[in-house]
Amino acid sequence: MTERYSVAAERHHRVAVRLEADGEIDDAAYHYGLVGENALKYGLLKSGVVPAWDAGGIKRTNTPMGKHFPKLTPIIRDFIADIRLFASGRIGAQIQSVVDDPAFLADFRVGRSTSATPMTNVPRWTPLIARAGRRMPTCSCGGSC
């Protein structure tokens, strides 16, 4: 079955917004972290990076596509040269700017309670869905958090 990262990101975003509105901040932050993970994988796939890895015989389990946060962040750093080389098209420059931003990767955390993505950092990285060709608002605060 083909992964549908954009669909997963949108689904987790809807859940996160509802949880945040209900005051369930830790749970909302967890889902916002999953939004980020899926959006990042969508961008890697659509920018041509993943097809280049596939053509080179690199197993997806050995790339960022086979990892989840928090293990995803260090492997993105390991593959940053490949991302810079292979990312192309409309999304290519955008995904490169995202992964080149050290603060962006620092804000990706999926966990429980205090180890989860801080709500104050959500607006910084949720726009990746828009960068990847989808329309999605940032957190329900409208970017004021």
MDTraj code that builds the backbone (N, CA, C; nanometers):
import mdtraj as md
import numpy as np

residues = "MET THR GLU ARG TYR SER VAL ALA ALA GLU ARG HIS HIS ARG VAL ALA VAL ARG LEU GLU ALA ASP GLY GLU ILE ASP ASP ALA ALA TYR HIS TYR GLY LEU VAL GLY GLU ASN ALA LEU LYS TYR GLY LEU LEU LYS SER GLY VAL VAL PRO ALA TRP ASP ALA GLY GLY ILE LYS ARG THR ASN THR PRO MET GLY LYS HIS PHE PRO LYS LEU THR PRO ILE ILE ARG ASP PHE ILE ALA ASP ILE ARG LEU PHE ALA SER GLY ARG ILE GLY ALA GLN ILE GLN SER VAL VAL ASP ASP PRO ALA PHE LEU ALA ASP PHE ARG VAL GLY ARG SER THR SER ALA THR PRO MET THR ASN VAL PRO ARG TRP THR PRO LEU ILE ALA ARG ALA GLY ARG ARG MET PRO THR CYS SER CYS GLY GLY SER CYS".split()
xyz = np.array([
    [0.0843, -0.1193, 0.0000],
    [0.0000, 0.0000, 0.0000],
    [0.0879, 0.1244, 0.0000],
    [0.0574, 0.2165, -0.0867],
    [0.1324, 0.3407, -0.0970],
    [0.1001, 0.4310, 0.0211],
    [0.2063, 0.4884, 0.0780],
    [0.1870, 0.5835, 0.1874],
    [0.1236, 0.7107, 0.1329],
    [0.0305, 0.7643, 0.2074],
    [-0.0350, 0.8893, 0.1677],
    [-0.0056, 0.9928, 0.2753],
    [0.1160, 1.0465, 0.2689],
    [0.1636, 1.1371, 0.3728],
    [0.0817, 1.2646, 0.3823],
    [0.0397, 1.3189, 0.2686],
    [-0.0382, 1.4425, 0.2742],
    [-0.1722, 1.4189, 0.3429],
    [-0.2338, 1.3045, 0.3159],
    [-0.3623, 1.2713, 0.3787],
    [-0.3433, 1.2533, 0.5294],
    [-0.2366, 1.1838, 0.5673],
    [-0.2092, 1.1632, 0.7105],
    [-0.1825, 1.2960, 0.7799],
    [-0.1063, 1.3832, 0.7153],
    [-0.0775, 1.5142, 0.7756],
    [-0.2047, 1.5941, 0.7959],
    [-0.2891, 1.5951, 0.6952],
    [-0.4146, 1.6694, 0.7071],
    [-0.5041, 1.6109, 0.8162],
    [-0.5096, 1.4784, 0.8257],
    [-0.5917, 1.4132, 0.9277],
    [-0.5406, 1.4469, 1.0684],
    [-0.4081, 1.4389, 1.0879],
    [-0.3524, 1.4718, 1.2194],
    [-0.3708, 1.6202, 1.2509],
    [-0.3677, 1.7036, 1.1483],
    [-0.3886, 1.8454, 1.1727],
    [-0.5303, 1.8730, 1.2228],
    [-0.6284, 1.8095, 1.1593],
    [-0.7674, 1.8283, 1.2050],
    [-0.7824, 1.7853, 1.3512],
    [-0.7219, 1.6730, 1.3865],
    [-0.7300, 1.6238, 1.5248],
    [-0.6595, 1.7207, 1.6190],
    [-0.5416, 1.7677, 1.5799],
    [-0.4650, 1.8583, 1.6653],
    [-0.5406, 1.9876, 1.6924],
    [-0.6036, 2.0425, 1.5907],
    [-0.6789, 2.1676, 1.6075],
    [-0.7943, 2.1466, 1.7048],
    [-0.8642, 2.0341, 1.6904],
    [-0.9759, 2.0064, 1.7830],
    [-0.9270, 1.9879, 1.9263],
    [-0.8178, 1.9130, 1.9422],
    [-0.7646, 1.8908, 2.0765],
    [-0.7154, 2.0211, 2.1388],
    [-0.6510, 2.1027, 2.0595],
    [-0.6033, 2.2313, 2.1095],
    [-0.7211, 2.3183, 2.1533],
    [-0.8263, 2.3210, 2.0741],
    [-0.9451, 2.3997, 2.1084],
    [-1.0097, 2.3517, 2.2375],
    [-0.9962, 2.2214, 2.2641],
    [-1.0523, 2.1640, 2.3874],
    [-0.9575, 2.1769, 2.5061],
    [-0.8429, 2.2402, 2.4860],
    [-0.7480, 2.2596, 2.5947],
    [-0.6572, 2.1397, 2.6198],
    [-0.6594, 2.0436, 2.5324],
    [-0.5749, 1.9237, 2.5456],
    [-0.4419, 1.9509, 2.4761],
    [-0.3607, 2.0373, 2.5370],
    [-0.2416, 2.0898, 2.4726],
    [-0.1371, 1.9814, 2.4455],
    [-0.1098, 1.8940, 2.5416],
    [-0.0094, 1.7896, 2.5200],
    [-0.0493, 1.6970, 2.4058],
    [-0.1753, 1.6587, 2.4029],
    [-0.2218, 1.5699, 2.2962],
    [-0.2207, 1.6416, 2.1613],
    [-0.2576, 1.7685, 2.1608],
    [-0.2535, 1.8463, 2.0368],
    [-0.1100, 1.8576, 1.9863],
    [-0.0171, 1.8834, 2.0762],
    [0.1235, 1.8957, 2.0372],
    [0.1749, 1.7659, 1.9761],
    [0.1334, 1.6536, 2.0308],
    [0.1716, 1.5232, 1.9747],
    [0.1250, 1.5124, 1.8294],
    [-0.0003, 1.5477, 1.8044],
    [-0.0537, 1.5385, 1.6682],
    [0.0100, 1.6416, 1.5755],
    [0.0418, 1.7607, 1.6267],
    [0.1134, 1.8578, 1.5439],
    [0.2505, 1.8021, 1.5051],
    [0.3142, 1.7293, 1.5944],
    [0.4410, 1.6645, 1.5603],
    [0.4246, 1.5648, 1.4468],
    [0.3150, 1.4901, 1.4488],
    [0.2880, 1.3956, 1.3397],
    [0.2564, 1.4676, 1.2090],
    [0.1936, 1.5843, 1.2191],
    [0.1719, 1.6668, 1.0995],
    [0.3076, 1.6982, 1.0371],
    [0.3999, 1.7425, 1.1192],
    [0.5332, 1.7781, 1.0697],
    [0.6055, 1.6613, 1.0067],
    [0.6002, 1.5469, 1.0710],
    [0.6670, 1.4283, 1.0181],
    [0.6103, 1.3886, 0.8821],
    [0.4792, 1.3835, 0.8728],
    [0.4161, 1.3442, 0.7466],
    [0.4360, 1.4491, 0.6382],
    [0.4339, 1.5752, 0.6749],
    [0.4564, 1.6817, 0.5773],
    [0.5983, 1.6751, 0.5227],
    [0.6931, 1.6488, 0.6089],
    [0.8318, 1.6369, 0.5660],
    [0.8484, 1.5203, 0.4685],
    [0.7903, 1.4067, 0.4997],
    [0.7998, 1.2902, 0.4122],
    [0.7288, 1.3152, 0.2791],
    [0.6170, 1.3856, 0.2824],
    [0.5477, 1.4220, 0.1599],
    [0.6382, 1.5083, 0.0718],
    [0.7034, 1.6060, 0.1323],
    [0.7931, 1.6936, 0.0577],
    [0.9105, 1.6186, -0.0025],
    [0.9683, 1.5253, 0.0722],
    [1.0794, 1.4455, 0.0194],
    [1.0347, 1.3597, -0.0983],
    [0.9168, 1.3041, -0.0884],
    [0.8642, 1.2196, -0.1953],
    [0.8339, 1.3019, -0.3209],
    [0.7614, 1.4114, -0.3047],
    [0.7174, 1.4914, -0.4184],
    [0.8284, 1.5739, -0.4819],
    [0.9368, 1.5992, -0.4091],
    [1.0462, 1.6799, -0.4643],
    [1.1435, 1.5966, -0.5472],
    [1.1263, 1.4655, -0.5485],
    [1.2133, 1.3798, -0.6281],
    [1.3244, 1.3132, -0.5496],
    [1.3362, 1.3431, -0.4220],
    [1.4435, 1.2853, -0.3410],
    [1.4233, 1.1352, -0.3241],
    [1.3044, 1.0941, -0.2871],
    [1.2778, 0.9517, -0.2637],
    [1.2940, 0.8701, -0.3924],
    [1.2412, 0.9154, -0.5073],
    [1.2663, 0.8398, -0.6301],
    [1.4160, 0.8255, -0.6626],
    [1.4959, 0.9281, -0.6291],
    [1.6409, 0.9183, -0.6517],
    [1.7016, 0.8112, -0.5609],
    [1.6571, 0.8055, -0.4361],
    [1.7059, 0.6997, -0.3464],
    [1.6642, 0.5632, -0.3978],
    [1.5397, 0.5532, -0.4426],
    [1.4908, 0.4255, -0.4965],
    [1.5741, 0.3825, -0.6170],
    [1.6018, 0.4762, -0.7073],
    [1.6802, 0.4451, -0.8277],
    [1.8230, 0.4041, -0.7931],
    [1.8737, 0.4579, -0.6826],
    [2.0091, 0.4245, -0.6389],
    [2.0170, 0.2979, -0.5560],
    [1.9027, 0.2336, -0.5370],
    [1.9007, 0.1090, -0.4610],
    [1.9082, 0.1253, -0.3103],
    [1.8821, 0.2457, -0.2631],
    [1.8835, 0.2690, -0.1179],
    [1.7476, 0.2302, -0.0617],
    [1.7485, 0.1401, 0.0344],
    [1.6225, 0.0964, 0.0955],
    [1.5610, 0.2116, 0.1736],
    [1.4316, 0.2274, 0.1576],
    [1.3617, 0.3364, 0.2281],
    [1.3757, 0.3252, 0.3798],
    [1.3890, 0.2038, 0.4303],
    [1.4039, 0.1871, 0.5752],
    [1.5349, 0.2462, 0.6252],
    [1.6294, 0.2677, 0.5343],
    [1.7584, 0.3266, 0.5714],
    [1.7640, 0.4768, 0.5451],
    [1.6527, 0.5354, 0.5070],
    [1.6449, 0.6782, 0.4771],
    [1.5482, 0.7445, 0.5757],
    [1.5327, 0.8757, 0.5675],
    [1.4338, 0.9418, 0.6536],
    [1.2920, 0.8868, 0.6368],
    [1.2626, 0.8266, 0.5227],
    [1.1284, 0.7737, 0.4990],
    [1.0965, 0.6555, 0.5910],
    [1.1978, 0.5893, 0.6410],
    [1.1767, 0.4729, 0.7268],
    [1.1900, 0.5019, 0.8743],
    [1.1989, 0.6281, 0.9103],
    [1.2183, 0.6664, 1.0509],
    [1.1035, 0.7536, 1.0996],
    [1.0927, 0.7603, 1.2303],
    [0.9937, 0.8453, 1.2956],
    [1.0651, 0.9316, 1.3978],
    [1.0055, 1.0456, 1.4300],
    [1.0643, 1.1299, 1.5331],
    [1.0632, 1.0561, 1.6650],
    [1.1682, 1.0687, 1.7432],
    [1.2809, 1.1616, 1.7325],
    [1.3971, 1.1090, 1.6469],
    [1.3934, 0.9863, 1.6003],
    [1.5043, 0.9322, 1.5208],
    [1.5107, 0.9910, 1.3810],
    [1.4061, 1.0572, 1.3376],
    [1.4031, 1.1160, 1.2045],
    [1.4958, 1.2365, 1.1931],
    [1.5038, 1.3178, 1.2958],
    [1.5832, 1.4398, 1.2905],
    [1.7307, 1.4125, 1.2610],
    [1.7981, 1.3215, 1.3330],
    [1.9393, 1.2992, 1.3008],
    [1.9615, 1.2377, 1.1628],
    [1.8713, 1.1542, 1.1156],
    [1.8903, 1.0949, 0.9831],
    [1.8672, 1.1974, 0.8726],
    [1.7810, 1.2962, 0.8962],
    [1.7666, 1.4055, 0.7993],
    [1.9010, 1.4752, 0.7846],
    [1.9668, 1.4983, 0.8974],
    [2.0991, 1.5631, 0.8917],
    [2.1982, 1.4767, 0.8146],
    [2.1918, 1.3455, 0.8322],
    [2.2808, 1.2537, 0.7598],
    [2.2562, 1.2558, 0.6093],
    [2.1328, 1.2806, 0.5676],
    [2.0957, 1.2768, 0.4265],
    [2.0813, 1.4160, 0.3642],
    [2.1255, 1.5189, 0.4341],
    [2.1028, 1.6549, 0.3861],
    [2.1702, 1.6804, 0.2517],
    [2.2867, 1.6213, 0.2280],
    [2.3539, 1.6399, 0.0986],
    [2.2701, 1.5804, -0.0147],
    [2.2117, 1.4626, 0.0088],
    [2.1241, 1.4017, -0.0918],
    [2.0019, 1.4887, -0.1183],
    [1.9456, 1.5441, -0.0132],
    [1.8270, 1.6283, -0.0283],
    [1.8620, 1.7509, -0.1111],
    [1.9770, 1.8113, -0.0822],
    [2.0200, 1.9285, -0.1600],
    [2.0448, 1.8924, -0.3062],
    [2.0972, 1.7730, -0.3297],
    [2.1305, 1.7306, -0.4655],
    [2.0079, 1.6903, -0.5471],
    [1.9178, 1.6140, -0.4853],
    [1.8084, 1.5537, -0.5616],
    [1.6758, 1.6289, -0.5579],
    [1.6560, 1.7147, -0.4599],
    [1.5277, 1.7859, -0.4511],
    [1.5164, 1.8827, -0.5674],
    [1.4084, 1.8709, -0.6428],
    [1.3919, 1.9556, -0.7602],
    [1.2445, 1.9893, -0.7796],
    [1.2192, 2.0650, -0.8841],
    [1.0826, 2.1014, -0.9155],
    [1.0279, 2.2078, -0.8238],
    [0.8982, 2.2221, -0.8289],
    [0.8289, 2.3266, -0.7521],
    [0.8544, 2.3127, -0.6030],
    [0.8629, 2.1915, -0.5559],
    [0.8784, 2.1678, -0.4121],
    [1.0249, 2.1611, -0.3709],
    [1.1140, 2.1342, -0.4654],
    [1.2548, 2.1131, -0.4334],
    [1.3193, 2.2228, -0.3519],
    [1.3099, 2.3467, -0.3978],
    [1.3711, 2.4579, -0.3249],
    [1.3074, 2.4761, -0.1883],
    [1.1775, 2.4525, -0.1819],
    [1.1073, 2.4698, -0.0552],
    [1.1496, 2.3652, 0.0475],
    [1.1591, 2.2387, 0.0051],
    [1.1985, 2.1346, 0.1002],
    [1.3429, 2.1565, 0.1439],
    [1.4275, 2.2045, 0.0526],
    [1.5659, 2.2331, 0.0906],
    [1.5734, 2.3428, 0.1954],
    [1.4944, 2.4477, 0.1785],
    [1.4976, 2.5561, 0.2763],
    [1.4472, 2.5089, 0.4122],
    [1.3545, 2.4155, 0.4110],
    [1.3011, 2.3621, 0.5361],
    [1.4071, 2.2807, 0.6082],
    [1.4706, 2.1873, 0.5388],
    [1.5665, 2.0991, 0.6063],
    [1.6981, 2.1695, 0.6366],
    [1.7271, 2.2793, 0.5668],
    [1.8490, 2.3554, 0.5953],
    [1.8359, 2.4450, 0.7178],
    [1.7167, 2.4643, 0.7680],
    [1.6930, 2.5520, 0.8826],
    [1.7115, 2.4728, 1.0120],
    [1.8217, 2.4968, 1.0858],
    [1.8451, 2.4206, 1.2090],
    [1.7320, 2.4347, 1.3112],
    [1.6711, 2.5516, 1.3172],
    [1.5611, 2.5725, 1.4122],
    [1.4399, 2.4886, 1.3749],
    [1.4186, 2.4703, 1.2449],
    [1.3052, 2.3908, 1.1983],
    [1.3149, 2.2484, 1.2506],
    [1.4281, 2.1843, 1.2315],
    [1.4442, 2.0464, 1.2782],
    [1.4430, 2.0374, 1.4299],
    [1.4916, 2.1401, 1.4968],
    [1.4923, 2.1380, 1.6432],
    [1.3512, 2.1355, 1.7000],
    [1.2535, 2.1853, 1.6237],
    [1.1170, 2.1928, 1.6727],
    [1.0350, 2.0681, 1.6461],
    [1.0895, 1.9733, 1.5721],
    [1.0173, 1.8494, 1.5451],
    [1.0410, 1.7514, 1.6582],
    [0.9407, 1.7295, 1.7384],
    [0.9506, 1.6281, 1.8424],
    [0.8127, 1.5671, 1.8585],
    [0.8096, 1.4375, 1.8643],
    [0.6840, 1.3692, 1.8919],
    [0.7064, 1.2912, 2.0190],
    [0.6277, 1.3174, 2.1181],
    [0.6444, 1.2485, 2.2449],
    [0.5276, 1.2809, 2.3344],
    [0.5462, 1.2546, 2.4577],
    [0.4391, 1.2813, 2.5536],
    [0.4788, 1.3956, 2.6450],
    [0.3791, 1.4649, 2.6921],
    [0.3943, 1.5740, 2.7882],
    [0.5032, 1.6715, 2.7474],
    [0.6006, 1.6917, 2.8360],
    [0.6993, 1.7966, 2.8140],
    [0.7959, 1.7657, 2.7014],
    [0.8033, 1.6413, 2.6559],
    [0.8946, 1.6098, 2.5458],
    [0.8295, 1.6307, 2.4103],
    [0.7005, 1.6636, 2.4090],
    [0.6292, 1.6816, 2.2824],
    [0.6636, 1.8169, 2.2202],
    [0.6219, 1.8353, 2.0982],
    [0.6453, 1.9594, 2.0267],
    [0.5832, 2.0754, 2.1040],
    [0.6634, 2.1746, 2.1411],
    [0.6063, 2.2886, 2.2133],
    [0.5061, 2.3630, 2.1256],
    [0.3942, 2.4000, 2.1814],
    [0.2914, 2.4689, 2.1043],
    [0.3426, 2.6019, 2.0497],
    [0.4359, 2.6643, 2.1178],
    [0.4867, 2.7926, 2.0698],
    [0.5647, 2.7772, 1.9399],
    [0.6087, 2.6558, 1.9075],
    [0.6872, 2.6333, 1.7865],
    [0.6038, 2.5816, 1.6700],
    [0.4792, 2.5504, 1.6921],
    [0.3961, 2.4908, 1.5876],
    [0.3885, 2.5773, 1.4626],
    [0.3647, 2.7092, 1.4714],
    [0.3514, 2.7881, 1.3490],
    [0.4768, 2.7878, 1.2627],
    [0.5923, 2.7621, 1.3201],
    [0.7163, 2.7658, 1.2433],
    [0.7201, 2.6561, 1.1375],
    [0.6649, 2.5374, 1.1662],
    [0.6813, 2.4286, 1.0707],
    [0.5554, 2.3707, 1.0111],
    [0.4382, 2.4013, 1.0604],
    [0.3189, 2.3448, 0.9979],
    [0.2941, 2.3955, 0.8565],
    [0.3465, 2.5118, 0.8153],
    [0.3234, 2.5533, 0.6769],
    [0.3897, 2.4640, 0.5716],
    [0.4644, 2.3619, 0.6117],
    [0.5245, 2.2723, 0.5134],
    [0.4181, 2.2087, 0.4250],
    [0.3001, 2.1830, 0.4770],
    [0.1942, 2.1264, 0.3943],
    [0.1617, 2.2222, 0.2803],
    [0.1522, 2.3513, 0.3110],
    [0.1269, 2.4490, 0.2051],
    [0.2435, 2.4509, 0.1074],
    [0.3654, 2.4404, 0.1586],
    [0.4828, 2.4371, 0.0720],
    [0.4820, 2.3122, -0.0155],
    [0.4231, 2.2061, 0.0321],
    [0.4216, 2.0799, -0.0417],
    [0.2997, 2.0689, -0.1333],
    [0.2291, 2.1779, -0.1514],
    [0.1205, 2.1793, -0.2486],
    [-0.0182, 2.1662, -0.1886],
    [-0.0287, 2.1692, -0.0588],
    [-0.1586, 2.1604, 0.0075],
    [-0.1856, 2.2909, 0.0803],
    [-0.3075, 2.3161, 0.1086],
    [-0.3464, 2.4327, 0.1874],
    [-0.3848, 2.3858, 0.3260],
    [-0.3184, 2.4399, 0.4258],
    [-0.3515, 2.4040, 0.5630],
    [-0.3165, 2.5225, 0.6527],
    [-0.4081, 2.5610, 0.7377],
    [-0.3749, 2.6698, 0.8296],
    [-0.2749, 2.6227, 0.9341],
    [-0.2119, 2.7184, 1.0003],
    [-0.1268, 2.6819, 1.1125],
    [-0.2172, 2.6500, 1.2301],
    [-0.1624, 2.6432, 1.3488],
    [-0.2446, 2.6060, 1.4636],
    [-0.3616, 2.7033, 1.4790],
    [-0.4575, 2.6684, 1.5578],
    [-0.5824, 2.7438, 1.5652],
    [-0.5653, 2.8836, 1.6241],
    [-0.4478, 2.9109, 1.6826],
    [-0.4263, 3.0451, 1.7368],
    [-0.4054, 3.1468, 1.6250],
    [-0.3914, 3.0980, 1.5004],
    [-0.3708, 3.1871, 1.3879],
    [-0.2287, 3.2382, 1.3766],
    [-0.1368, 3.1748, 1.4468],
    [0.0032, 3.2150, 1.4389],
    [0.0464, 3.3091, 1.5502],
    [-0.0402, 3.3337, 1.6477],
    [-0.0042, 3.4253, 1.7550],
    [0.0661, 3.3562, 1.8715],
    [0.0715, 3.2230, 1.8698],
    [0.1396, 3.1553, 1.9813],
    [0.2884, 3.1492, 1.9590],
])
top = md.Topology()
chain = top.add_chain()
for i, resn in enumerate(residues, 1):
    res = top.add_residue(resn, chain, resSeq=i)
    for name in ("N", "CA", "C"):
        top.add_atom(name, md.element.get_by_symbol(name[0]), res)
traj = md.Trajectory(xyz[None], top)
